[in-house]
């Protein structure tokens, strides 16, 4: 486990099947679907070469485009910023290739099995990420209310942290049937998953994370709730999530999404770049060696500025007409929108008939988490130096209630150049940094960390300028990722199930939603992959195609495993 407060209920030692993120809202085995030799399906030969607009060149957009290309369709990718989306890697001048700053996604749980389908095929190496008290993390300091506790394992922390850990485990068991759900996920027992989760949704959709804690007798102590908020589980403090729906948190704990994280050696942006440049072994219609890059002449189309419906003779669904930033206008029989959904409200001029009114309402109610990071390059992993007076590491992975909140120490090869994520923050903590420049942020962070490590001159090891991001200020993102508030389950269901369009009026068909906004697991790259595969099925079905009977897709089995539909009256 990787938590400063031990995470969730201990896993059963005899259990061999891994947890996956295939569930619980829509427990479709996306990983098995991807691995099946029959492939993801096919479209009629007369559809081969047909253009499909893919709006957004992040992970979801590029997975969608890659798989549509393999089917023989011609994806046309539009990207307003740079390929990769929130898989954004920055490099430091003069640093080795494995010393990078991950400005977006930087750690991936093994339960992201569909994501790792592509990571493995791209041949990307992974290493354990230095989360607090992870086995690969040499040491952790938990600094709360001016008191710093040094630990190599959870047993080194004061008893109050053990009390909080027991309270969290008891709360999950008593309030969320945690062990029972994890067993069902491991065994891929879909009826059991649906039975447990549907009951949770009906009972807890209106509950906040904090309210869930307060309702538990195990968390009767405010002190325990406060410590839990600062230290949390898995990757650290979760108090910035306290206003969010508890369902968002249970999806994380049930599926092991916050455990045993891995980072991609050389940076996560390599994965979308691989999707863009890789020539698949099995292609329909296209010549061997065809890539997304070659279909686009090396670069995607610029950002989209307008989307509208236009008539299509004999087709009540109509067409999707796209205008881009260069003024080019193209019309498509189908389009997939994977960009940040708020862009449909602000940056892109849209016909209202693109979506049903209930879907527009769901987009308008979308709640985004803010997030900021700041990295600096350093000359070497000086934190491994031993303090002769204490025998401790000079510096540790740090969780604190000070401005920095989370500080991560990122090593390169041997004793060479390395990097520090001086601060990783969310929501209100992130907004505190928003008006400051990168150097101003760095100065505040170094002053904060000096209170924890008064004898360590971090600044003397810094070898280059800091790099920073505040995702809420990024014009094409406007936030880090979606996080549902209480009562938002119905909105999320509308967006996730949009790929299954047989119940939509014909005039609303042909445009498919995918990406982080649409996923049940927003903030995890696995959700981007899963919704991309939904959209691929939707486009295939829209063109009259089908999956192989031996490998049914998410739309084929939809009615049997669809997310629970809460009443609206």
Secondary structure, 3 states (H helix, E strand, C coil): CCCCCCCCCCCCCCCCCCCCCCCCCCCCCHHHHHHCCCCCCECCHHHCCCEEEEECCEHHHHHHHHHHHHCCCEEEEECCCCCECCCCEEECCCCCCCCEEECCCCCECCCCHHHHHHHHHCCCCEEECCCCCCCCCCCEEEEECCEEEEECCHHHCCHHHHHHHHHHHHHHHHHHCHHHHHHHHHHCCHHHHHHHHHHHHHHHCCCEHHHHHHCCHHHCCHHHHHHHHHHCECCECCHHHCCEEHHHHHHHHHCCCCCCCEEECCCCHHHHHHHHHCCCCCCCCCCCCCCHHHHCCCCCECCEEEEEEEEECCEEEEEEEEEECCCCEEEECCEEECCCCCHHHHCCEECHHHCCHHHHHHHHCCCEECEEEEEEEECCCHHHCECCCCCCECCCEEEECCCCCEEEEECCCCCCCEEEEEEEEEHHHHHCCCCCCHHHHHHHHHHHHHHHCCCCCHHHHECCCCEEEEHHHCCCCCCCEECCECCCHHHHHHHHHHHCCCCCCHHHCCEEECCHHHCCCCCCHHHHHHHHHHHHHHHHHHCCCECCCCCCCCCCCHHHHCCCCCCCC
